Amino acid sequence: MNLEVWTEFLKQNWLVIVVALVVLFLILNFVKTLVKWALVLVIAAFVIIYSGISLKDIGDAITTVKDQAVDISRSEAMNMMKKEAAEAKMKRNPDGTFTITTPNLEVSGKEGEDKVKVMFHGVSLGEWKVSDTLQAFIQQAKQNTP
């Protein structure tokens, strides 16, 4: 999440947060039962609801950040394919599948299919449709492999 959002939230709700922390501290010190944890959860839920942040908002923010990270990783992987095409080596398997490796990438798929799996720095970026750049990368890997 954005640091500015959190600082603005803290600026606007600092009094409620301080009161909630004091109440939580008192509850934790004086109540020694299951009721203690129920009260802690109620106070935490109150602070979250009072702040106007819903679980949907948090989920949307996480999804947005994840999508942005995947898009950035995807563009970095495409740039890396262009840079490392000369180093790409292809390994063909008897079942018609192949794996192309470079120092930073691993592309695997099956001959004739229009989708391949891409890993960048050991992290899976999922299945990609074979684009022109990917096709050129595969062709270069075929040429590099004896």
The 8 nearest C-alpha neighbors of each residue, nearest first, counted from 0:
[[1, 2, 60, 61, 4, 64, 5, 57],
 [0, 2, 4, 3, 5, 6, 60, 64],
 [3, 1, 5, 4, 6, 0, 7, 8],
 [2, 4, 6, 1, 5, 7, 8, 0],
 [5, 3, 7, 1, 2, 6, 8, 0],
 [6, 4, 8, 2, 7, 3, 9, 1],
 [5, 7, 9, 3, 8, 4, 10, 2],
 [8, 6, 10, 4, 5, 9, 3, 11],
 [7, 9, 5, 11, 6, 10, 12, 4],
 [8, 10, 6, 13, 12, 7, 11, 5],
 [11, 9, 7, 8, 13, 12, 6, 5],
 [10, 12, 8, 9, 13, 7, 14, 6],
 [13, 11, 9, 15, 14, 10, 8, 16],
 [14, 12, 16, 9, 15, 10, 11, 17],
 [13, 15, 17, 16, 12, 18, 11, 19],
 [16, 14, 18, 12, 17, 13, 19, 46],
 [15, 17, 19, 13, 14, 18, 20, 12],
 [18, 16, 20, 14, 19, 15, 13, 21],
 [19, 17, 21, 15, 20, 16, 22, 14],
 [18, 20, 16, 22, 17, 21, 15, 23],
 [21, 19, 23, 17, 22, 18, 24, 16],
 [20, 22, 24, 18, 23, 19, 17, 25],
 [21, 23, 25, 19, 24, 20, 26, 18],
 [24, 22, 20, 26, 21, 25, 19, 27],
 [23, 25, 21, 27, 22, 26, 20, 28],
 [26, 24, 22, 28, 23, 27, 29, 21],
 [27, 25, 23, 29, 30, 28, 24, 22],
 [26, 28, 24, 25, 29, 30, 23, 35],
 [29, 27, 25, 26, 30, 24, 31, 23],
 [30, 28, 26, 27, 25, 31, 35, 24],
 [29, 31, 26, 35, 27, 32, 28, 34],
 [30, 32, 35, 29, 33, 27, 28, 34],
 [33, 31, 34, 35, 30, 36, 37, 27],
 [32, 34, 35, 36, 37, 31, 30, 38],
 [33, 35, 37, 32, 36, 38, 30, 31],
 [36, 34, 38, 33, 30, 37, 32, 26],
 [35, 37, 39, 38, 34, 33, 40, 32],
 [36, 38, 34, 40, 39, 35, 41, 33],
 [39, 37, 41, 35, 36, 40, 34, 42],
 [38, 40, 36, 42, 37, 41, 43, 23],
 [39, 41, 43, 37, 38, 42, 44, 36],
 [42, 40, 38, 44, 43, 39, 45, 37],
 [43, 41, 45, 39, 44, 40, 38, 46],
 [42, 44, 40, 46, 45, 41, 39, 47],
 [43, 45, 41, 47, 42, 46, 48, 40],
 [46, 44, 42, 48, 43, 47, 49, 41],
 [47, 45, 49, 43, 44, 48, 50, 42],
 [46, 48, 44, 50, 45, 49, 52, 43],
 [49, 47, 45, 51, 50, 46, 44, 52],
 [50, 48, 46, 51, 47, 45, 52, 44],
 [49, 51, 47, 48, 52, 46, 12, 8],
 [52, 50, 48, 49, 53, 47, 46, 56],
 [53, 51, 50, 47, 56, 48, 54, 57],
 [54, 52, 56, 55, 51, 57, 48, 47],
 [53, 55, 57, 56, 58, 52, 59, 47],
 [54, 56, 58, 53, 57, 59, 52, 60],
 [57, 55, 59, 53, 54, 58, 60, 52],
 [56, 58, 54, 60, 55, 59, 61, 53],
 [59, 57, 55, 61, 56, 60, 54, 62],
 [60, 58, 56, 62, 61, 57, 55, 63],
 [59, 61, 57, 63, 58, 62, 56, 64],
 [60, 62, 58, 64, 59, 63, 65, 57],
 [63, 61, 59, 65, 60, 64, 66, 58],
 [64, 62, 60, 66, 65, 61, 59, 67],
 [63, 65, 67, 61, 66, 62, 68, 60],
 [64, 66, 62, 68, 63, 67, 61, 69],
 [67, 65, 69, 63, 68, 64, 62, 70],
 [66, 68, 70, 64, 65, 69, 71, 63],
 [67, 69, 65, 71, 66, 70, 72, 64],
 [70, 68, 72, 66, 71, 67, 73, 65],
 [71, 69, 73, 67, 72, 68, 66, 74],
 [70, 72, 68, 74, 73, 69, 75, 67],
 [73, 71, 69, 75, 70, 74, 76, 68],
 [72, 74, 70, 76, 71, 75, 69, 77],
 [73, 75, 77, 71, 76, 72, 78, 70],
 [76, 74, 72, 78, 73, 77, 79, 71],
 [75, 77, 79, 73, 74, 78, 72, 80],
 [76, 78, 74, 80, 79, 75, 73, 81],
 [79, 77, 75, 81, 80, 76, 74, 82],
 [78, 80, 76, 82, 77, 81, 83, 75],
 [81, 79, 77, 83, 78, 82, 84, 76],
 [80, 82, 78, 79, 84, 83, 77, 136],
 [83, 81, 79, 80, 84, 78, 85, 86],
 [82, 84, 80, 86, 85, 81, 79, 87],
 [85, 83, 87, 86, 81, 80, 136, 82],
 [84, 86, 83, 87, 139, 143, 140, 82],
 [87, 85, 83, 84, 101, 88, 143, 140],
 [88, 86, 140, 101, 84, 100, 85, 99],
 [89, 87, 140, 99, 100, 144, 143, 86],
 [88, 90, 99, 140, 98, 144, 141, 91],
 [89, 91, 98, 97, 99, 92, 88, 144],
 [92, 90, 97, 96, 89, 98, 93, 95],
 [91, 93, 96, 94, 95, 97, 90, 98],
 [92, 94, 95, 91, 96, 97, 90, 109],
 [95, 93, 92, 96, 91, 109, 97, 110],
 [96, 94, 93, 92, 109, 110, 97, 91],
 [97, 95, 109, 92, 108, 94, 110, 91],
 [96, 98, 91, 90, 107, 108, 92, 109],
 [97, 99, 107, 90, 106, 89, 100, 91],
 [100, 98, 89, 106, 88, 105, 107, 87],
 [101, 99, 105, 88, 87, 104, 98, 106],
 [100, 102, 87, 104, 103, 86, 105, 83],
 [101, 103, 104, 100, 83, 86, 120, 87],
 [104, 102, 120, 101, 119, 105, 79, 121],
 [105, 103, 119, 101, 118, 100, 102, 120],
 [104, 106, 100, 118, 99, 117, 101, 107],
 [105, 107, 117, 99, 116, 98, 118, 100],
 [108, 106, 98, 116, 97, 115, 99, 105],
 [107, 109, 115, 96, 97, 116, 110, 98],
 [108, 110, 96, 112, 95, 97, 111, 107],
 [111, 109, 112, 95, 96, 108, 97, 113],
 [110, 112, 109, 113, 108, 95, 114, 96],
 [113, 111, 110, 114, 109, 108, 115, 129],
 [112, 114, 129, 128, 111, 115, 127, 109],
 [115, 113, 128, 127, 129, 112, 126, 108],
 [114, 116, 108, 126, 127, 107, 117, 106],
 [117, 115, 126, 107, 125, 106, 108, 127],
 [116, 118, 106, 124, 105, 125, 123, 126],
 [117, 119, 123, 105, 122, 124, 121, 104],
 [118, 120, 104, 122, 121, 103, 76, 123],
 [121, 119, 103, 122, 104, 118, 102, 105],
 [120, 122, 119, 118, 123, 104, 103, 105],
 [123, 121, 118, 119, 120, 124, 117, 125],
 [122, 124, 118, 125, 117, 119, 121, 116],
 [123, 125, 117, 118, 122, 126, 119, 69],
 [126, 124, 123, 116, 117, 127, 118, 115],
 [127, 125, 116, 115, 114, 117, 128, 124],
 [128, 126, 114, 115, 129, 116, 125, 117],
 [127, 129, 114, 113, 130, 115, 126, 133],
 [128, 130, 113, 114, 133, 134, 127, 115],
 [131, 129, 133, 132, 134, 128, 127, 135],
 [130, 132, 134, 133, 135, 129, 136, 128],
 [133, 131, 135, 130, 134, 136, 77, 81],
 [132, 134, 136, 130, 135, 131, 129, 137],
 [133, 135, 131, 137, 136, 132, 130, 129],
 [134, 136, 138, 132, 133, 137, 139, 131],
 [135, 137, 133, 139, 134, 138, 84, 132],
 [138, 136, 140, 134, 139, 135, 133, 141],
 [139, 137, 135, 141, 140, 136, 134, 142],
 [140, 138, 142, 136, 141, 137, 84, 135],
 [139, 141, 87, 143, 137, 88, 142, 138],
 [142, 140, 138, 144, 139, 143, 89, 137],
 [141, 143, 139, 140, 144, 138, 145, 88],
 [144, 142, 140, 141, 88, 139, 145, 87],
 [145, 143, 141, 88, 142, 89, 140, 90],
 [144, 143, 142, 141, 89, 88, 140, 90]]
